[in-house]
Amino acid sequence: MEIETQLLHGSDQILLGLMIFVIMLGMGASLTVDDFKAVGRRPRGVLIGFLSQFGVMPFIAFSLAVILGLSPAFAIALILIGCLPGGTTSNMFAYFARGSVALSISMTTASTILALLMMPILLELYASGFTRQISEAMVAADGTATGSDFVIPTMNIVGSLVLVLVPVGLGMILRRVSPGWAKTAEDTAGFVAIIVILFLLGTAFIRHGGLFLQTPWQVYFSVIFVGLLGFFFGYWVSRLFGVQPLFQRAISLETGIQNGPVSFAIILLSFTEPTIQDQMIWLAILYSTFIVITSSFITLYLRKRGKFDWEVHRNTVVHNRLFGGEYVTDYPDGFLPPRIAHDPSQGSSPSQIR
């Protein structure tokens, strides 16, 4: 698929830059030093999240690209998205799904920092075959035996990640200086992302409506199912390791929802060849749109499924605040379902939840 006209104008790129800044500022405004300490206090959940985020998701993206026969540019964009860390959107959906927001934030914090190391390694591992295809196409187009090799711009990607982490640090400073404004920035971040994505999608439809018909069904399938499979594997991997439903929901959403806005920053700052950049941006726009839709349905399902164990959790929190952290709530035998009755972090027996 060739995108013959410029997909993003200068004003669109400025808008994207502002969106990325606001979102990452909001993410930073949601973090405190205690959140980083919490990563150490919740190593099991974070390690499971790391396995899901940087083990399962890149493999899912690569597998979809190969099975569906995506063009090299689309394949690299999909793998890039599969290698991304989580973001504020996953924290928001974890809250609505009655998941552990603390674990979600801890996973987001850890994955954002670890992405500096993991993304270059994973892109080299999974995308090298597709970069060779692009290089061969460039050589064929030049009509010579030697041509410019297309390579993953590793240092540019690392630089892009460092740049998007700057507003995260500013957000943390804002939270320390003015908690009220920090809360505003945090609440605004997710809303801004949805509005800007819808705007870009709308303008793309107006300017290049034919793109939606030109886009192969395989691209739509890949951007939808990379998230859905992430939710599925994140949920079952965490369940396999025996964590409680509160954490299963957080890990599932954190795994499936990648930080789409960061993909825009990386693509715009790192990939300069216009044809490749436009295809990669188009896939990132489609992913960012469909992940909001699929996440909403998954969240509604998880929220309904988690109603009972969330009420037990909240009841435990209230009792601990009233009577102290050592207070143990007694429940009748058989009252608690097996999936939450043996939570070692909340009680030592099926009839006691701390």
NUMILUM-987211 format. One record per residue (C-alpha): x, z negated, y; residue in three letters. Coordinates in pm, 1 decimal. Example, Ala and Ser with C-alpha at 12.3 -4.5 7.8 and 13.67 -1.06 7.14 Angstrom:
% residues 2
{r {1230.0,-780.0,-450.0},ALA}
{r {1367.0,-714.0,-106.0},SER}
END
This chain:
% residues 354
{r {0.0,0.0,0.0},MET}
{r {145.8,109.2,333.1},GLU}
{r {31.9,-53.6,657.0},ILE}
{r {87.5,229.0,902.5},GLU}
{r {4.6,45.6,1224.2},THR}
{r {145.1,-274.8,1367.9},GLN}
{r {-44.4,-561.5,1207.5},LEU}
{r {46.1,-834.5,1457.9},LEU}
{r {79.9,-769.4,1829.3},HIS}
{r {301.7,-976.2,2056.9},GLY}
{r {7.7,-1194.4,2162.4},SER}
{r {-76.4,-1258.5,1796.3},ASP}
{r {278.1,-1370.9,1724.8},GLN}
{r {271.3,-1606.5,2024.3},ILE}
{r {-59.2,-1747.6,1898.0},LEU}
{r {90.1,-1794.2,1550.9},LEU}
{r {389.6,-1971.3,1700.7},GLY}
{r {164.2,-2210.3,1891.7},LEU}
{r {-46.6,-2270.3,1580.0},MET}
{r {259.6,-2353.2,1372.2},ILE}
{r {385.3,-2590.7,1642.2},PHE}
{r {48.6,-2769.6,1672.6},VAL}
{r {5.3,-2798.0,1294.7},ILE}
{r {354.4,-2932.4,1231.2},MET}
{r {322.4,-3165.3,1532.1},LEU}
{r {-2.6,-3293.7,1380.5},GLY}
{r {168.3,-3338.9,1047.1},MET}
{r {445.0,-3540.0,1212.0},GLY}
{r {186.0,-3743.4,1402.6},ALA}
{r {35.8,-3846.9,1067.9},SER}
{r {369.8,-3979.9,940.4},LEU}
{r {549.2,-4308.6,989.3},THR}
{r {873.0,-4448.1,856.9},VAL}
{r {662.5,-4643.0,605.0},ASP}
{r {542.8,-4310.8,459.5},ASP}
{r {901.0,-4222.9,374.6},PHE}
{r {947.2,-4566.9,219.8},LYS}
{r {627.5,-4508.8,22.2},ALA}
{r {794.3,-4213.3,-149.2},VAL}
{r {1029.6,-4462.6,-311.5},GLY}
{r {745.4,-4699.5,-397.5},ARG}
{r {544.5,-4421.9,-566.9},ARG}
{r {816.9,-4234.1,-755.1},PRO}
{r {596.9,-4145.9,-1050.0},ARG}
{r {330.4,-3966.6,-848.7},GLY}
{r {587.4,-3796.3,-625.9},VAL}
{r {792.5,-3681.4,-927.0},LEU}
{r {480.8,-3537.0,-1089.6},ILE}
{r {403.8,-3370.2,-758.2},GLY}
{r {758.3,-3231.3,-743.6},PHE}
{r {718.9,-3087.0,-1094.1},LEU}
{r {386.8,-2929.6,-996.7},SER}
{r {497.5,-2811.1,-651.4},GLN}
{r {836.4,-2662.5,-732.2},PHE}
{r {804.6,-2612.2,-1106.8},GLY}
{r {452.1,-2489.2,-1174.4},VAL}
{r {356.0,-2309.3,-850.9},MET}
{r {653.3,-2069.1,-820.0},PRO}
{r {613.3,-1977.5,-1188.1},PHE}
{r {240.2,-1916.1,-1140.4},ILE}
{r {308.9,-1692.4,-839.2},ALA}
{r {579.9,-1499.2,-1023.6},PHE}
{r {361.9,-1457.8,-1333.5},SER}
{r {68.1,-1327.7,-1128.9},LEU}
{r {295.0,-1083.1,-946.4},ALA}
{r {430.7,-945.8,-1275.2},VAL}
{r {102.3,-938.6,-1468.9},ILE}
{r {-89.6,-777.2,-1181.5},LEU}
{r {191.4,-532.4,-1102.4},GLY}
{r {206.3,-616.3,-731.4},LEU}
{r {425.6,-404.0,-507.6},SER}
{r {763.1,-568.7,-430.7},PRO}
{r {671.7,-678.0,-76.3},ALA}
{r {343.2,-836.2,-188.9},PHE}
{r {518.4,-995.2,-487.5},ALA}
{r {788.9,-1153.8,-270.4},ILE}
{r {524.0,-1284.4,-28.5},ALA}
{r {325.0,-1437.0,-315.6},LEU}
{r {637.0,-1600.2,-461.7},ILE}
{r {728.3,-1726.9,-114.5},LEU}
{r {386.0,-1890.7,-88.0},ILE}
{r {427.9,-2037.8,-435.6},GLY}
{r {754.9,-2200.2,-326.8},CYS}
{r {617.1,-2353.5,-6.9},LEU}
{r {568.3,-2728.1,43.5},PRO}
{r {228.4,-2881.5,107.0},GLY}
{r {90.9,-2943.6,454.6},GLY}
{r {-165.2,-3131.4,658.8},THR}
{r {-451.0,-2926.7,512.0},THR}
{r {-390.8,-3075.4,167.0},SER}
{r {-394.6,-3425.4,317.6},ASN}
{r {-729.0,-3351.1,482.6},MET}
{r {-883.5,-3217.8,162.9},PHE}
{r {-742.4,-3511.6,-37.8},ALA}
{r {-929.2,-3743.6,198.9},TYR}
{r {-1260.4,-3558.9,155.5},PHE}
{r {-1211.0,-3540.6,-222.9},ALA}
{r {-1175.4,-3921.0,-244.5},ARG}
{r {-813.3,-3881.5,-351.1},GLY}
{r {-513.5,-4092.7,-258.8},SER}
{r {-427.8,-3984.6,95.3},VAL}
{r {-117.7,-4207.0,86.3},ALA}
{r {13.3,-4020.0,-218.3},LEU}
{r {-79.8,-3684.6,-65.0},SER}
{r {114.7,-3765.9,252.8},ILE}
{r {408.1,-3893.9,47.5},SER}
{r {411.8,-3569.9,-152.7},MET}
{r {387.1,-3360.5,163.8},THR}
{r {675.5,-3553.3,317.8},THR}
{r {895.5,-3519.6,9.4},ALA}
{r {815.2,-3153.0,-56.2},SER}
{r {873.4,-3051.8,307.3},THR}
{r {1222.0,-3200.6,302.4},ILE}
{r {1305.4,-3080.2,-49.9},LEU}
{r {1192.1,-2726.8,41.2},ALA}
{r {1515.6,-2687.7,238.7},LEU}
{r {1701.1,-2698.4,-92.3},LEU}
{r {1443.8,-2570.0,-340.3},MET}
{r {1305.1,-2261.5,-162.6},MET}
{r {1633.1,-2064.2,-150.4},PRO}
{r {1701.6,-2146.3,-517.1},ILE}
{r {1351.7,-2054.0,-634.6},LEU}
{r {1334.5,-1733.6,-429.3},LEU}
{r {1667.0,-1621.2,-571.2},GLU}
{r {1545.3,-1703.6,-922.5},LEU}
{r {1203.6,-1538.2,-907.5},TYR}
{r {1227.9,-1270.0,-637.0},ALA}
{r {1563.1,-1105.3,-715.6},SER}
{r {1404.0,-839.4,-938.9},GLY}
{r {1164.2,-737.2,-663.2},PHE}
{r {1441.3,-721.2,-402.7},THR}
{r {1627.4,-478.7,-630.7},ARG}
{r {1317.3,-258.6,-644.4},GLN}
{r {1305.4,-248.8,-264.4},ILE}
{r {1677.9,-167.2,-248.2},SER}
{r {1633.9,117.1,-496.8},GLU}
{r {1340.6,251.8,-293.1},ALA}
{r {1554.5,239.0,21.6},MET}
{r {1832.5,431.6,-152.4},VAL}
{r {1583.1,692.1,-274.5},ALA}
{r {1438.3,725.5,75.5},ALA}
{r {1787.7,773.1,224.8},ASP}
{r {1865.3,1036.7,-33.4},GLY}
{r {2214.5,899.0,-82.5},THR}
{r {2385.5,708.7,-359.3},ALA}
{r {2458.0,423.0,-125.2},THR}
{r {2208.6,249.3,93.2},GLY}
{r {2135.5,-79.7,256.1},SER}
{r {2059.9,-346.1,-3.1},ASP}
{r {1753.4,-556.4,62.4},PHE}
{r {1827.4,-923.5,6.6},VAL}
{r {1634.1,-1244.3,52.6},ILE}
{r {1757.8,-1380.3,390.2},PRO}
{r {1834.8,-1726.7,255.5},THR}
{r {1999.3,-1869.9,564.7},MET}
{r {1721.9,-1734.5,787.0},ASN}
{r {1463.9,-1903.6,564.9},ILE}
{r {1650.7,-2235.4,580.6},VAL}
{r {1678.2,-2194.4,957.4},GLY}
{r {1304.3,-2124.7,979.0},SER}
{r {1228.3,-2440.4,780.9},LEU}
{r {1454.7,-2644.1,1007.8},VAL}
{r {1277.2,-2502.3,1314.1},LEU}
{r {930.7,-2590.8,1183.9},VAL}
{r {1052.4,-2943.0,1104.9},LEU}
{r {1140.1,-3000.0,1472.0},VAL}
{r {774.1,-3051.3,1579.9},PRO}
{r {731.8,-3283.4,1278.4},VAL}
{r {998.2,-3508.2,1430.3},GLY}
{r {831.9,-3481.0,1771.9},LEU}
{r {500.0,-3579.1,1613.8},GLY}
{r {655.4,-3889.5,1459.9},MET}
{r {796.9,-3984.4,1800.2},ILE}
{r {453.3,-3927.2,1957.9},LEU}
{r {292.6,-4157.9,1701.6},ARG}
{r {544.0,-4428.5,1782.7},ARG}
{r {499.8,-4389.6,2160.6},VAL}
{r {125.3,-4318.9,2179.1},SER}
{r {-83.2,-4373.2,1862.0},PRO}
{r {-397.3,-4251.1,2040.4},GLY}
{r {-253.1,-3911.0,2129.5},TRP}
{r {-92.3,-3892.3,1786.2},ALA}
{r {-433.9,-3934.8,1624.7},LYS}
{r {-568.8,-3655.2,1843.9},THR}
{r {-282.3,-3427.3,1741.4},ALA}
{r {-335.7,-3514.1,1375.4},GLU}
{r {-709.9,-3443.7,1388.7},ASP}
{r {-657.3,-3119.7,1580.6},THR}
{r {-398.5,-2967.9,1347.2},ALA}
{r {-620.2,-2862.9,1057.3},GLY}
{r {-896.5,-2738.3,1288.0},PHE}
{r {-650.5,-2523.6,1485.1},VAL}
{r {-519.4,-2367.9,1164.1},ALA}
{r {-866.1,-2262.2,1048.0},ILE}
{r {-959.7,-2122.1,1391.1},ILE}
{r {-638.7,-1919.7,1426.8},VAL}
{r {-660.0,-1781.1,1072.4},ILE}
{r {-1020.8,-1674.0,1133.4},LEU}
{r {-915.9,-1518.3,1465.6},PHE}
{r {-633.3,-1321.1,1304.4},LEU}
{r {-863.2,-1211.3,1024.1},LEU}
{r {-1130.1,-1107.3,1275.1},GLY}
{r {-888.7,-911.7,1493.5},THR}
{r {-738.3,-748.3,1184.8},ALA}
{r {-1088.6,-640.8,1079.4},PHE}
{r {-1160.4,-498.5,1426.9},ILE}
{r {-825.1,-321.5,1464.6},ARG}
{r {-759.9,-228.6,1103.5},HIS}
{r {-1088.5,-262.1,917.7},GLY}
{r {-970.9,-9.5,663.3},GLY}
{r {-704.6,-254.8,544.5},LEU}
{r {-965.8,-455.2,356.2},PHE}
{r {-1065.4,-144.8,159.4},LEU}
{r {-705.5,-26.6,117.0},GLN}
{r {-591.0,-363.6,-18.3},THR}
{r {-575.1,-342.7,-398.8},PRO}
{r {-797.1,-577.3,-594.9},TRP}
{r {-483.3,-718.9,-754.5},GLN}
{r {-378.5,-863.0,-416.0},VAL}
{r {-716.3,-1034.8,-369.2},TYR}
{r {-701.0,-1166.2,-724.5},PHE}
{r {-348.2,-1301.4,-676.0},SER}
{r {-413.6,-1486.0,-348.1},VAL}
{r {-726.7,-1647.0,-490.4},ILE}
{r {-592.2,-1743.0,-831.1},PHE}
{r {-251.9,-1871.3,-719.8},VAL}
{r {-441.8,-2157.7,-555.6},GLY}
{r {-699.8,-2202.8,-831.0},LEU}
{r {-434.7,-2217.1,-1102.4},LEU}
{r {-238.1,-2460.6,-887.2},GLY}
{r {-539.4,-2692.4,-868.4},PHE}
{r {-590.9,-2665.7,-1243.4},PHE}
{r {-230.4,-2729.5,-1345.7},PHE}
{r {-177.4,-3003.0,-1085.5},GLY}
{r {-482.7,-3185.9,-1217.6},TYR}
{r {-396.2,-3153.6,-1587.0},TRP}
{r {-24.5,-3220.9,-1548.6},VAL}
{r {-102.7,-3545.0,-1365.1},SER}
{r {-367.4,-3631.1,-1624.0},ARG}
{r {-116.9,-3562.1,-1902.1},LEU}
{r {119.2,-3815.4,-1744.4},PHE}
{r {-163.0,-4070.6,-1739.1},GLY}
{r {-204.1,-4129.8,-1365.3},VAL}
{r {-541.6,-4248.0,-1244.3},GLN}
{r {-812.7,-4011.6,-1111.4},PRO}
{r {-747.7,-4119.2,-751.9},LEU}
{r {-396.7,-3974.3,-783.6},PHE}
{r {-499.8,-3680.7,-1004.3},GLN}
{r {-718.9,-3547.7,-725.5},ARG}
{r {-443.0,-3583.2,-467.2},ALA}
{r {-183.0,-3412.4,-689.7},ILE}
{r {-424.5,-3131.6,-777.5},SER}
{r {-499.2,-3049.6,-413.0},LEU}
{r {-138.2,-3098.2,-301.7},GLU}
{r {-25.3,-2853.9,-571.1},THR}
{r {-281.9,-2582.6,-502.6},GLY}
{r {-275.7,-2590.3,-122.0},ILE}
{r {50.2,-2451.9,13.6},GLN}
{r {156.4,-2470.3,377.7},ASN}
{r {38.8,-2121.8,474.8},GLY}
{r {135.1,-2148.4,843.9},PRO}
{r {497.7,-2208.7,744.5},VAL}
{r {488.1,-1880.9,550.4},SER}
{r {406.1,-1700.8,876.5},PHE}
{r {706.6,-1858.3,1046.9},ALA}
{r {940.4,-1770.4,760.7},ILE}
{r {817.7,-1411.0,733.1},ILE}
{r {830.8,-1343.0,1107.8},LEU}
{r {1171.5,-1504.7,1156.4},LEU}
{r {1339.9,-1393.9,835.2},SER}
{r {1210.3,-1051.5,729.9},PHE}
{r {1275.4,-791.7,998.0},THR}
{r {1197.2,-465.1,814.7},GLU}
{r {855.8,-371.8,969.5},PRO}
{r {685.6,-225.3,660.7},THR}
{r {783.3,-517.0,439.6},ILE}
{r {704.6,-774.9,706.4},GLN}
{r {353.7,-634.4,765.5},ASP}
{r {266.4,-640.4,395.0},GLN}
{r {396.9,-993.8,357.4},MET}
{r {204.7,-1113.1,664.7},ILE}
{r {-114.4,-948.4,535.8},TRP}
{r {-89.3,-1129.3,203.8},LEU}
{r {-18.2,-1459.7,384.0},ALA}
{r {-328.5,-1410.1,601.7},ILE}
{r {-543.4,-1340.1,295.8},LEU}
{r {-402.2,-1641.8,111.5},TYR}
{r {-457.2,-1873.8,408.3},SER}
{r {-818.0,-1755.3,434.9},THR}
{r {-914.3,-1778.7,69.3},PHE}
{r {-737.4,-2110.9,9.3},ILE}
{r {-968.1,-2276.1,262.4},VAL}
{r {-1271.4,-2138.2,77.5},ILE}
{r {-1155.4,-2229.4,-272.9},THR}
{r {-1029.0,-2570.0,-159.0},SER}
{r {-1370.7,-2648.9,-15.6},SER}
{r {-1544.9,-2584.1,-347.4},PHE}
{r {-1280.3,-2772.8,-546.9},ILE}
{r {-1301.8,-3064.8,-303.6},THR}
{r {-1680.1,-3086.3,-334.4},LEU}
{r {-1647.9,-3094.9,-714.7},TYR}
{r {-1372.5,-3358.1,-712.5},LEU}
{r {-1555.9,-3566.7,-453.5},ARG}
{r {-1867.4,-3581.1,-670.2},LYS}
{r {-1668.3,-3650.0,-986.5},ARG}
{r {-1466.4,-3926.5,-821.8},GLY}
{r {-1753.6,-4116.8,-661.5},LYS}
{r {-1754.5,-4409.1,-905.9},PHE}
{r {-1380.7,-4475.2,-932.2},ASP}
{r {-1350.7,-4443.0,-553.1},TRP}
{r {-1614.3,-4713.7,-507.1},GLU}
{r {-1424.5,-4937.7,-749.9},VAL}
{r {-1104.2,-4870.1,-557.0},HIS}
{r {-1266.1,-4954.5,-222.0},ARG}
{r {-1419.1,-5267.3,-372.5},ASN}
{r {-1072.2,-5373.9,-487.2},THR}
{r {-924.5,-5311.3,-141.2},VAL}
{r {-1195.5,-5521.9,25.5},VAL}
{r {-1149.5,-5807.8,-222.8},HIS}
{r {-774.2,-5807.8,-170.7},ASN}
{r {-817.2,-5821.3,205.4},ARG}
{r {-1061.8,-6109.3,179.3},LEU}
{r {-898.6,-6315.9,-93.8},PHE}
{r {-535.9,-6200.4,-102.4},GLY}
{r {-335.3,-5946.0,-295.3},GLY}
{r {-327.4,-6154.3,-613.4},GLU}
{r {-705.1,-6177.4,-641.2},TYR}
{r {-842.9,-6012.5,-955.5},VAL}
{r {-1200.1,-5883.8,-966.7},THR}
{r {-1379.2,-5949.1,-1294.8},ASP}
{r {-1604.2,-5675.2,-1430.0},TYR}
{r {-1819.5,-5694.0,-1745.4},PRO}
{r {-1671.8,-5542.6,-2059.4},ASP}
{r {-1757.7,-5174.7,-2079.6},GLY}
{r {-1851.5,-5148.4,-1711.3},PHE}
{r {-1541.4,-4948.5,-1618.2},LEU}
{r {-1494.3,-4605.2,-1780.6},PRO}
{r {-1170.6,-4557.2,-1979.3},PRO}
{r {-1021.2,-4326.0,-1716.6},ARG}
{r {-985.1,-4614.1,-1469.4},ILE}
{r {-1006.5,-4923.4,-1688.1},ALA}
{r {-635.6,-4934.3,-1771.8},HIS}
{r {-485.3,-4870.0,-1429.5},ASP}
{r {-169.0,-5085.9,-1429.8},PRO}
{r {-157.2,-5076.2,-1052.8},SER}
{r {-502.2,-5234.2,-1028.3},GLN}
{r {-539.1,-5462.9,-1323.7},GLY}
{r {-404.3,-5569.0,-1659.7},SER}
{r {-710.0,-5536.0,-1877.3},SER}
{r {-1020.2,-5314.3,-1909.2},PRO}
{r {-1237.1,-5582.9,-1750.8},SER}
{r {-1012.1,-5671.6,-1458.1},GLN}
{r {-926.7,-5462.5,-1155.7},ILE}
{r {-690.4,-5607.7,-898.8},ARG}
END
